[in-house]
Amino acid sequence: MQLADILDLQTHPINDLQYQHQCRQNLRRDGALIMSGLLRPQALAAIRAEGLQHQHLAYYTQDQHNVYLLPQDLGLPAQHPRNRLVDSSKGCITDDQIPADSPLRIIYNSQDFKAFLAAVLEEPALYPYADPLSSINTHYASAGQELGWHFDNSSFAITLLIEKPTSGGEFEYIRDLRDADAGEMNYQGVADLLAGKTPVSVLPTRAGDLAFFRGRNSIHRVTPTAGDITRMLVVLAYNSAPDISLCESARMTFYGRLN
């Protein structure tokens, strides 16, 4: 199977420099980019079937965390925005559980695809995780499961939506709510958001869409899933340097194991 059998490279000519420039400009402007219908229907169906077949292998977590994904600050009150807890719950299968012949591996390992991502993200190159679990993950959210408000530690995320739920499962965000590099955490802005006082944006995606999102400074969440259809999302995780592993504490939290 070739990349062109999996991705619609006519609508999305990833090797075309002008198309790369357009995508890069859109990501700079909006902090997010949707490549609608990137997965061809047959490939989408195959990835969905594969995900359902392996769903029983998923490790499920139900956590409470603050939006900064940091340990609690005992010098501040529990209800301070730095310490306010939100809920997250999902299932996940890891890279080593993705079949060797999966279309996801062809996408992830494609030199053309990685070169396109690097060009859009303005990175010199992209590299897989060094650990055996973190490069490709499939996430499952059944009825009532959600991803609470948070800022990412990484500067970018690449995802493929495989199955939309009956309702819910909406990706909501507020762009540039903090400036982590300057040490500006914007506690008041976070407090207003958690109190429901702040309007949010929705990133509309359909099954088969690829999304770029810069979540280090843009707070975001996925609303609770409703209905009988499980939301299925693939995360394609890369690093801007080689030989990086997800830290052991994060692997135990998200995967329940180190290897």
Secondary structure, 3 states (H helix, E strand, C coil): CCHHHHECCCCCCCCCHHHHHHHHHHHHHHCEEEECCCECHHHHHHHHHHHHHCHHHCEEEEEEECCCCCCCCCCCCCCCCCCCCEEEEEEEECHHHCCCCCHHHHHHHCHHHHHHHHHHHCCCCCECCCCCCCCEEEEEECCCCCEEEECCCCCCEEEEEEECCCEECCEEEECCCCEHHHCECCHHHHHHHHCCCCCCEEECCCCCCEEEECCCCCEEEECCEECCCCEEEEEECCECCCCCCCCHHHHHHHHCCCC
